Amino acid sequence: MVDKNKKEVEQNYVHVDETGEKKLLLDVFFTVIVQKCMGKALDEARISPMPDRQLTQFCKTIKDHHYQILDFAKRILKEFGYDVNDK
């Protein structure tokens, strides 16, 4: 399920510059990792015997929480001088 309020994040967290050197894009890497964790939590919730209304609220809560974690991590990376994608 894709959150329509969030823009899609480029899933390639390794960037090769013009010299051929690989650089890890930490903000994208963390986003990919947190989204994978969020996806697992949402998948497990879908197989639970939860009523539809409760499941919808649970999914919104999980997404809000995980995206807050991502925003927090990006602010820290920015503070320490990392180039952060603000999409």
C-alpha positions as CSV (number, residue, x, y, z in Angstrom):
1,M,0.0,0.0,0.0
2,V,1.5,3.4,-1.0
3,D,0.6,6.4,1.1
4,K,-0.7,8.9,-1.4
5,N,0.3,11.9,0.8
6,K,4.0,11.0,0.7
7,K,6.0,11.2,-2.5
8,E,7.8,8.1,-3.6
9,V,11.3,7.8,-2.5
10,E,14.0,6.6,-4.9
11,Q,14.9,3.1,-3.7
12,N,18.5,3.3,-4.9
13,Y,20.5,4.2,-1.8
14,V,23.9,3.8,-3.5
15,H,25.0,6.6,-5.8
16,V,28.0,6.3,-8.2
17,D,29.5,9.7,-8.8
18,E,31.3,10.8,-11.9
19,T,34.7,9.3,-10.7
20,G,33.0,5.9,-10.3
21,E,33.2,6.1,-6.5
22,K,30.2,4.6,-4.7
23,K,28.5,6.7,-2.0
24,L,25.9,5.6,0.4
25,L,22.9,8.0,0.5
26,L,22.1,7.6,4.2
27,D,18.7,9.4,4.1
28,V,17.5,7.1,1.3
29,F,19.0,4.0,3.0
30,F,17.2,4.8,6.3
31,T,14.0,5.4,4.4
32,V,14.2,2.1,2.7
33,I,14.9,0.2,6.0
34,V,12.1,1.9,7.9
35,Q,9.6,1.3,5.1
36,K,10.6,-2.4,5.1
37,C,9.9,-2.5,8.8
38,M,6.6,-0.6,8.4
39,G,5.6,-2.9,5.6
40,K,6.1,-6.0,7.7
41,A,4.1,-4.5,10.6
42,L,1.2,-3.7,8.2
43,D,1.3,-7.2,6.6
44,E,1.1,-8.8,10.0
45,A,-1.8,-6.6,11.0
46,R,-3.7,-7.6,7.9
47,I,-3.6,-11.3,8.8
48,S,-4.9,-10.6,12.3
49,P,-8.6,-10.9,13.1
50,M,-9.0,-7.1,13.4
51,P,-12.2,-5.4,12.1
52,D,-11.8,-3.3,9.0
53,R,-12.3,0.1,10.8
54,Q,-9.8,-0.8,13.5
55,L,-7.3,-2.1,10.8
56,T,-7.6,1.2,8.9
57,Q,-6.9,3.2,12.0
58,F,-4.0,0.9,12.9
59,C,-2.4,1.3,9.4
60,K,-2.7,5.1,9.7
61,T,-1.1,5.1,13.1
62,I,1.8,2.9,12.0
63,K,2.5,5.0,8.9
64,D,2.4,8.3,10.9
65,H,4.7,6.9,13.5
66,H,7.3,5.5,11.0
67,Y,7.3,8.7,8.9
68,Q,7.9,10.7,12.0
69,I,10.9,8.5,12.7
70,L,12.2,9.2,9.2
71,D,11.7,12.9,9.5
72,F,13.5,12.8,12.9
73,A,16.4,10.9,11.3
74,K,16.7,13.3,8.4
75,R,16.8,16.3,10.7
76,I,19.7,14.7,12.6
77,L,21.6,13.8,9.3
78,K,21.1,17.4,8.1
79,E,22.4,18.8,11.4
80,F,25.6,16.7,11.0
81,G,26.1,17.9,7.4
82,Y,24.8,15.1,5.4
83,D,23.1,15.9,2.1
84,V,19.4,15.0,2.7
85,N,16.8,14.6,0.0
86,D,13.8,16.7,1.2
87,K,11.2,15.0,-1.0
